[in-house]
Amino acid sequence: MPKIGELPGSWRAKHDRIPPLLAKPLYEKVQELAKVDSSPVSVSRQLSNSFSLSLSPGTIRHWMVGDRSPGVGASKVRNVFKLEPSPALSYIIGANKGDGCTMTKSGMVKLEVTDWDFARTFNANMTTLFSRAKPNKILVRRRSDRLPMYIVKYSSRQLVQLLRQPLKILIELASAFPCEFLRGFFDSEGHVDVSITKYLKLRVGAENTNKKLLSQVRQLLSSQGIASKTYRRRKKGTIMMIRGKTFLKRRTSYSVEIGRLSDVKSFAYEIGFSIKRKHQKLRDAFSVIATHVPRARPAVWKRLYSKKGGEWVRQEPSQLGVKEY
């Protein structure tokens, strides 16, 4: 079989109408390029510049995530599901209510986040929902001035149509598995707050601009015996910093907050986070509270964490005086 670079002439791919001779070498080259570049448009451009052929970005995108493959008789994976309550669907509905999850008119559900753990959990739930033998590939976009972005994509008009239903319908469907819905929502929008004065104060919260959504979240927390309250967190026009990056708030946001220690513990044990850094911060705070008297807790916490960009960031083992083996 000839190599891609040895194929003569100019040819333009039209989705699944790919000559059998080209299918395998093109697919392998796309997989190779996808390891360093997550943009289908960029990969298409590289193929065009290097090999005098043009493969549509749409086809490349499907090849990159793994829900289609080339070849004679090859067919796309149909991402359909039985419309009934399930843990996976409840998690997906909860995660979809965050800023990192978007939907397109073409029927694509996309999660784009900085936490690998979140992307992996979302991907696993999508695989379960669609009864897939294997998940789509998680794409990575890297930029020198930003944290890596992990991208999960699934084509499913059925799921897009469902997720665009009114909030009331979605909550009724998701509330069959309230803990899974809440975990998805808090993975997406949740935060662990530790405030230091003379004492250490621990809270868990989730921020969103939709007050009706937060009201529903409070009701579901209450159904699990977890008390919470809602308050205005940031006014429109406020400058905020997230993981070292500055943003301007375009809409007023509100937060649902769990403040009583017993309720925070209930949240951790019954709902929790899939994201390792959030889970670790919560566990560290519990440990400090359990093993030190109130006045000693702030100093102990500052030995574990330091403030960076307005956020408590855990010290590296070397900074903690811990030897790694």
C-alpha positions, 0 to 999 in steps of 0.5 A, spaced: 500 500 500 502 506 498 504 511 503 500 518 503 505 522 501 506 517 494 499 518 492 499 523 486 494 528 484 489 532 488 483 529 491 477 532 496 474 527 501 466 528 501 465 525 508 464 517 507 466 517 500 473 515 501 476 511 496 478 504 500 486 505 498 486 512 502 482 510 508 487 507 512 493 511 511 489 517 512 486 515 518 492 513 521 495 520 519 489 523 522 491 520 529 498 521 529 496 529 528 491 529 533 496 527 538 499 534 538 493 538 535 486 538 537 483 542 532 480 538 526 481 545 521 488 545 523 489 538 522 485 538 515 490 544 513 496 540 515 494 534 510 492 539 505 499 543 505 503 536 505 499 531 501 495 535 496 489 533 498 483 535 502 479 532 508 473 535 511 474 538 518 467 534 520 470 527 518 476 529 521 473 531 528 469 524 528 475 520 526 479 524 532 474 522 537 472 515 535 465 515 533 466 514 526 471 510 522 473 510 514 473 504 510 468 500 505 461 499 509 464 503 515 458 506 518 458 511 524 456 509 531 449 511 533 449 515 539 441 513 541 439 511 548 432 509 552 429 515 554 428 513 562 431 515 568 438 513 569 444 515 574 448 516 567 443 521 564 442 524 571 450 526 571 450 528 564 444 533 566 447 536 572 454 537 568 450 540 562 448 546 567 455 548 567 459 553 563 463 548 560 458 544 557 455 546 550 451 544 544 450 545 537 445 546 532 448 540 528 447 535 534 453 535 538 454 535 545 461 538 547 464 538 554 471 543 554 474 543 561 481 544 565 480 538 569 482 531 566 478 527 572 471 531 570 472 530 562 474 522 564 467 522 568 463 525 563 466 521 558 464 514 562 457 517 563 456 518 556 459 511 554 454 508 559 448 512 556 449 510 549 451 503 551 457 504 547 463 498 547 468 503 548 468 511 549 470 517 545 477 519 545 478 525 550 481 531 545 487 535 548 488 543 546 494 545 549 496 553 549 503 556 552 499 561 556 493 557 559 492 550 562 490 544 557 483 544 555 480 537 555 475 536 550 469 530 550 465 530 544 459 526 542 454 527 536 447 525 538 441 529 536 436 525 541 440 528 547 441 535 544 433 535 544 433 532 551 438 537 554 434 543 551 427 541 554 425 546 560 428 546 566 422 543 570 422 537 565 429 535 566 429 536 574 423 531 574 427 526 570 434 527 573 431 527 580 430 519 580 438 519 581 439 526 585 446 524 588 448 523 581 445 529 578 448 533 584 455 530 583 455 532 575 452 539 577 458 540 583 463 537 578 461 543 573 460 549 577 462 547 584 467 549 589 471 548 596 472 555 600 476 555 605 476 562 609 482 564 614 481 569 619 482 567 627 479 560 625 478 556 619 471 556 616 470 550 610 464 551 605 462 548 599 458 551 594 456 552 586 455 558 582 451 560 577 447 565 574 440 561 574 437 562 580 431 558 579 436 552 577 439 553 584 433 553 587 432 546 584 439 544 587 437 546 594 431 542 594 435 536 591 440 537 597 434 538 602 432 531 600 438 528 602 438 531 608 443 537 607 441 544 608 444 550 604 442 557 602 443 562 596 446 568 596 448 573 590 456 572 589 458 577 584 455 583 580 455 584 573 461 587 571 465 584 577 472 582 575 474 575 577 480 571 577 479 563 576 485 559 576 490 565 575 486 568 569 482 574 569 475 575 567 469 580 567 462 578 569 457 579 564 451 577 568 450 577 576 451 570 579 448 567 585 451 561 589 448 555 593 452 554 599 453 549 604 456 552 610 454 547 617 460 542 618 455 536 618 452 538 612 459 539 608 461 532 611 454 529 608 455 532 602 462 529 601 460 522 603 453 522 599 455 526 593 462 528 593 466 531 587 469 527 581 475 532 580 481 530 584 483 537 586 476 539 589 476 532 593 483 533 596 482 540 598 475 537 602 479 531 605 485 536 607 480 541 610 476 535 614 483 532 617 485 539 619 479 540 623 479 533 626 486 533 628 487 541 631 484 545 636 480 551 632 486 557 633 491 552 630 488 550 624 489 557 620 497 556 621 496 548 619 492 550 613 497 555 610 503 549 611 499 545 606 496 550 601 498 557 599 494 562 595 495 563 588 490 567 583 485 568 589 485 560 590 488 555 595 493 551 591 496 545 595 503 545 596 508 540 592 511 535 596 518 538 596 515 544 599 511 541 605 518 537 607 516 531 604 521 526 601 518 522 595 520 515 593 
